[in-house]
Amino acid sequence: MSKQQVVTKYQERVYTALQQIPKGRITSYAAMAKALQSSPRAVGGALRVNPFAPEIPCHRCIANTGFVGGYMGDWENAPSGQNQTSKLKLLEEEGVTFDANGYLVDKSLWWDEFNTEKLK
């Protein structure tokens, strides 16, 4: 970590789950929450402060509607839009594309096969 930041036990579990998502696949906040027996908002809170991004791939988590969602705390209409642009670029480099409105093009890329034993 470049910053001195304390990572909570819950955040560790979330980041462990993120590491299970294969490159070129995406999951949703809801799917992660189900695997963690948590809530989508709590997952989003942990992703928002991920100090290991993009190595711990929080960019692979999108809204369950297929919308790209936010990245590093910025949602769709953040003043700069930079973080969402960065998320789209990272995903595009992995072969995951979105339409002009920010929705996932290939629904077969959804992934939710978390090994929950590793998340305890």
PAZAPA-4460 file (N, C-alpha, C; in steps of 0.05 Angstrom, whole numbers, plus 32768, in hexadecimal, padded with zeros to 4 digits):
% residues 120
    n_x    n_y    n_z   ca_x   ca_y   ca_z    c_x    c_y    c_z   seq   type   mol
   8011   7FE8   8000   8000   8000   8000   8012   8019   8000     1      M     A
   800A   802C   7FEF   8019   8044   7FEF   8012   8056   8006     2      S     A
   7FF8   8055   800F   7FEF   8065   8025   7FEE   8053   803E     3      K     A
   7FF2   8060   8055   7FEE   8051   806D   7FD0   804F   8072     4      Q     A
   7FC5   8038   806C   7FA8   8035   806F   7FA2   801A   807C     5      Q     A
   7F90   801A   808F   7F88   8002   809C   7F72   7FF5   808C     6      V     A
   7F76   7FDC   8085   7F61   7FCD   8077   7F53   7FBC   808B     7      V     A
   7F38   7FBE   808B   7F28   7FAF   809E   7F26   7F92   8096     8      T     A
   7F1D   7F82   80A8   7F19   7F65   80A3   7F04   7F62   808C     9      K     A
   7EEF   7F72   808D   7EDB   7F71   8078   7EE7   7F79   805D    10      Y     A
   7EF7   7F8E   805C   7F03   7F96   8043   7F16   7F80   8038    11      Q     A
   7F24   7F72   804A   7F35   7F5B   8042   7F24   7F46   8034    12      E     A
   7F0D   7F40   803F   7EFB   7F2C   8033   7EF2   7F35   8018    13      R     A
   7EEA   7F4F   8015   7EE2   7F5A   7FFB   7EF8   7F58   7FE7    14      V     A
   7F10   7F60   7FEF   7F27   7F5F   7FDC   7F2F   7F43   7FD5    15      Y     A
   7F2B   7F30   7FE7   7F30   7F14   7FE1   7F1C   7F0A   7FCC    16      T     A
   7F03   7F13   7FCF   7EEE   7F0C   7FBB   7EF5   7F17   7FA0    17      A     A
   7EFE   7F30   7F9F   7F05   7F3D   7F86   7F1B   7F2E   7F77    18      L     A
   7F2E   7F23   7F86   7F43   7F14   7F79   7F3A   7EFA   7F6C    19      Q     A
   7F22   7EF1   7F72   7F18   7ED9   7F66   7F0B   7EDE   7F4B    20      Q     A
   7F05   7EF7   7F44   7EF8   7EFE   7F2B   7F0C   7EFC   7F14    21      I     A
   7F07   7EEA   7F01   7F1B   7EE7   7EEB   7F1C   7F00   7EDA    22      P     A
   7F34   7F05   7ECF   7F38   7F1B   7EBC   7F24   7F17   7EA5    23      K     A
   7F18   7F2D   7E9D   7F05   7F2C   7E87   7EE9   7F24   7E8F    24      G     A
   7EE4   7F22   7EA9   7EC9   7F1C   7EB3   7EC1   7F32   7EC7    25      R     A
   7EA8   7F34   7ECD   7E9E   7F48   7EE0   7E8A   7F3B   7EF3    26      I     A
   7E87   7F47   7F0A   7E73   7F3F   7F1D   7E64   7F58   7F26    27      T     A
   7E50   7F54   7F37   7E41   7F6B   7F41   7E45   7F6F   7F5F    28      S     A
   7E3F   7F87   7F68   7E40   7F8C   7F85   7E2E   7F78   7F94    29      Y     A
   7E17   7F73   7F88   7E03   7F60   7F94   7E0F   7F44   7F96    30      A     A
   7E1C   7F3A   7F81   7E27   7F1F   7F81   7E3D   7F1D   7F96    31      A     A
   7E4E   7F32   7F97   7E63   7F32   7FAC   7E56   7F32   7FC7    32      M     A
   7E42   7F42   7FCB   7E34   7F44   7FE5   7E29   7F29   7FED    33      A     A
   7E1D   7F1B   7FDA   7E12   7F00   7FE0   7E28   7EED   7FE9    34      K     A
   7E3F   7EED   7FDB   7E55   7EDC   7FE2   7E60   7EE2   7FFD    35      A     A
   7E60   7EFC   8004   7E6B   7F05   801D   7E57   7F06   8034    36      L     A
   7E3E   7EFF   802E   7E28   7F01   8041   7E27   7F1E   804C    37      Q     A
   7E25   7F31   803A   7E27   7F4D   8041   7E12   7F5C   8031    38      S     A
   7E17   7F76   802C   7E05   7F86   801C   7E15   7F93   8005    39      S     A
   7E08   7F99   7FEF   7E15   7FA6   7FD8   7E22   7FC1   7FE0    40      P     A
   7E14   7FD0   7FF2   7E20   7FE9   7FFB   7E39   7FE6   800A    41      R     A
   7E3B   7FD1   801B   7E53   7FCC   802A   7E6A   7FC4   8017    42      A     A
   7E63   7FB4   8003   7E77   7FAD   7FEE   7E81   7FC6   7FE0    43      V     A
   7E6F   7FD7   7FD8   7E76   7FF0   7FCB   7E88   8001   7FDC    44      G     A
   7E82   8002   7FF6   7E92   8012   8009   7EAF   8007   800A    45      G     A
   7EB2   7FED   800A   7ECD   7FE2   800A   7EDC   7FE6   7FF0    46      A     A
   7ECD   7FE4   7FDA   7ED9   7FE9   7FC0   7EE2   8006   7FBC    47      L     A
   7ED2   8018   7FC7   7ED7   8035   7FC5   7EF3   803C   7FD0    48      R     A
   7EFC   802E   7FE4   7F15   8035   7FF1   7F2B   8020   7FEC    49      V     A
   7F28   8010   7FD8   7F3C   7FFB   7FD2   7F57   8008   7FCC    50      N     A
   7F6A   8004   7FDF   7F84   8010   7FDB   7F96   8001   7FC8    51      P     A
   7F8D   7FEA   7FBE   7F9D   7FD8   7FAD   7F94   7FD9   7F90    52      F     A
   7F81   7FEA   7F89   7F77   7FEC   7F6D   7F8D   7FF6   7F5B    53      A     A
   7F8F   7FEB   7F43   7F7E   7FD7   7F36   7F88   7FBA   7F3A    54      P     A
   7F9E   7FB6   7F49   7FA8   7F9B   7F4C   7F93   7F89   7F5A    55      E     A
   7F85   7F94   7F6E   7F6E   7F86   7F79   7F57   7F92   7F68    56      I     A
   7F4C   7F82   7F56   7F3B   7F8D   7F40   7F1F   7F95   7F46    57      P     A
   7F1C   7FAB   7F56   7F01   7FB4   7F5C   7EF3   7FBF   7F43    58      C     A
   7F02   7FC4   7F2D   7EF5   7FCC   7F14   7EE4   7FB6   7F08    59      H     A
   7EE7   7F9E   7F11   7ED7   7F87   7F07   7EBC   7F84   7F14    60      R     A
   7EB5   7F97   7F25   7E9B   7F96   7F33   7E8A   7FAD   7F28    61      C     A
   7E72   7FA6   7F1E   7E60   7FBA   7F12   7E44   7FB6   7F1F    62      I     A
   7E32   7FC8   7F18   7E17   7FC7   7F22   7E09   7FAE   7F16    63      A     A
   7DF6   7FA3   7F25   7DE8   7F8B   7F1B   7DD6   7F90   7F03    64      N     A
   7DD2   7FA9   7EFD   7DC3   7FB0   7EE5   7DD4   7FAE   7ECC    65      T     A
   7DEE   7FAB   7ECF   7E01   7FAA   7EB9   7E0E   7FC5   7EB4    66      G     A
   7E06   7FD9   7EC4   7E12   7FF4   7EC2   7E2E   7FF3   7ECE    67      F     A
   7E41   8001   7EC1   7E5D   8000   7ECA   7E60   800A   7EE6    68      V     A
   7E50   801D   7EEF   7E53   8026   7F0B   7E6B   8038   7F0F    69      G     A
   7E72   803A   7F28   7E88   804C   7F2F   7EA2   803E   7F33    70      G     A
   7EB6   804E   7F38   7ED1   8043   7F3C   7EE0   8056   7F4F    71      Y     A
   7EEB   804B   7F64   7EFB   805A   7F78   7EEA   8071   7F83    72      M     A
   7ED1   806C   7F88   7EC0   8080   7F95   7EB0   8092   7F83    73      G     A
   7EB5   8092   7F69   7EA6   80A3   7F57   7E92   8093   7F48    74      D     A
   7E79   809B   7F49   7E63   808E   7F3A   7E60   809C   7F1F    75      W     A
   7E4C   8097   7F11   7E49   809F   7EF5   7E4F   80BC   7EEF    76      E     A
   7E43   80CE   7EFD   7E46   80EB   7EF5   7E58   80FA   7F08    77      N     A
   7E6E   80EE   7F10   7E81   80FC   7F21   7E8B   8114   7F11    78      A     A
   7E93   8129   7F1E   7E9C   8142   7F10   7EB1   813D   7EFA    79      P     A
   7EC5   812D   7F00   7ED9   8128   7EEC   7ED2   8111   7EDA    80      S     A
   7EC3   80FE   7EE3   7EBD   80E6   7ED3   7ED6   80D4   7ECF    81      G     A
   7EEC   80DD   7EDA   7F06   80CF   7ED4   7F06   80B3   7EDF    82      Q     A
   7EFC   80AF   7EF7   7EFE   8094   7F02   7EED   8080   7EF2    83      N     A
   7ED5   8088   7EEA   7EC5   8076   7EDA   7ED2   8070   7EBF    84      Q     A
   7EDE   8085   7EB3   7EED   8081   7E9A   7F04   806D   7E9E    85      T     A
   7F12   806F   7EB5   7F28   805D   7EBB   7F1D   8040   7EBE    86      S     A
   7F06   803D   7ECB   7EFB   8022   7ECF   7EF3   8016   7EB4    87      K     A
   7EE7   8026   7EA3   7EE0   801C   7E88   7EF8   8014   7E78    88      L     A
   7F0E   8023   7E7B   7F27   801D   7E6C   7F32   8003   7E76    89      K     A
   7F34   7FFF   7E91   7F3E   7FE7   7E9C   7F2E   7FCE   7E93    90      L     A
   7F14   7FD1   7E93   7F03   7FBB   7E8B   7F05   7FB5   7E6D    91      L     A
   7F07   7FCB   7E5D   7F0A   7FC7   7E40   7F24   7FB8   7E3A    92      E     A
   7F3A   7FBF   7E49   7F53   7FB1   7E45   7F51   7F93   7E4B    93      E     A
   7F3D   7F8B   7E5B   7F39   7F6F   7E62   7F24   7F63   7E4F    94      E     A
   7F19   7F72   7E3C   7F06   7F67   7E29   7EE9   7F6A   7E32    95      G     A
   7EE4   7F7B   7E46   7EC9   7F7F   7E50   7EC0   7F9B   7E45    96      V     A
   7EAB   7F9B   7E35   7EA3   7FB4   7E29   7E87   7FBC   7E32    97      T     A
   7E82   7FD6   7E2F   7E69   7FE2   7E37   7E5E   7FF3   7E20    98      F     A
   7E44   7FF6   7E1F   7E38   8007   7E0A   7E3B   8024   7E10    99      D     A
   7E31   8035   7DFF   7E34   8052   7E03   7E27   805D   7E1C   100      A     A
   7E14   804D   7E27   7E06   8055   7E3F   7E13   8049   7E58   101      N     A
   7E29   803B   7E55   7E37   8030   7E6C   7E2D   8014   7E75   102      G     A
   7E1F   8006   7E64   7E15   7FEB   7E6B   7E25   7FD5   7E5E   103      Y     A
   7E29   7FC0   7E6D   7E38   7FA8   7E64   7E2C   7F9E   7E49   104      L     A
   7E3E   7F99   7E36   7E35   7F8F   7E1C   7E31   7F71   7E1C   105      V     A
   7E45   7F62   7E26   7E44   7F45   7E25   7E3D   7F3A   7E41   106      D     A
   7E23   7F32   7E44   7E19   7F29   7E5E   7E25   7F0E   7E66   107      K     A
   7E33   7F00   7E54   7E3F   7EE6   7E5B   7E58   7EEA   7E6C   108      S     A
   7E61   7F03   7E70   7E78   7F09   7E80   7E73   7F0A   7E9E   109      L     A
   7E59   7F09   7EA6   7E52   7F09   7EC2   7E5F   7EF1   7ECF   110      W     A
   7E69   7EF5   7EE8   7E76   7EDF   7EF7   7E6E   7EE2   7F14   111      W     A
   7E68   7ECB   7F21   7E61   7ECC   7F3D   7E69   7EB2   7F4B   112      D     A
   7E7D   7EA5   7F42   7E86   7E8B   7F4D   7E9A   7E8E   7F64   113      E     A
   7E93   7E9E   7F77   7EA5   7EA3   7F8E   7EA9   7E8A   7F9E   114      F     A
   7EC2   7E86   7FA7   7EC8   7E71   7FBA   7EC4   7E7D   7FD5   115      N     A
   7EAD   7E78   7FE1   7EA5   7E85   7FFA   7EB6   7E7B   8011   116      T     A
   7EC2   7E64   800F   7ED3   7E5A   8025   7EEB   7E6C   8029   117      E     A
   7EF5   7E79   8013   7F0C   7E8B   8015   7F04   7EA6   8020   118      K     A
   7EEA   7EAB   8024   7EE0   7EC5   802C   7ED9   7EC6   804A   119      L     A
   7EDE   7EB1   8058   7ED7   7EB0   8075   7EEC   7EBD   8086   120      K     A
***
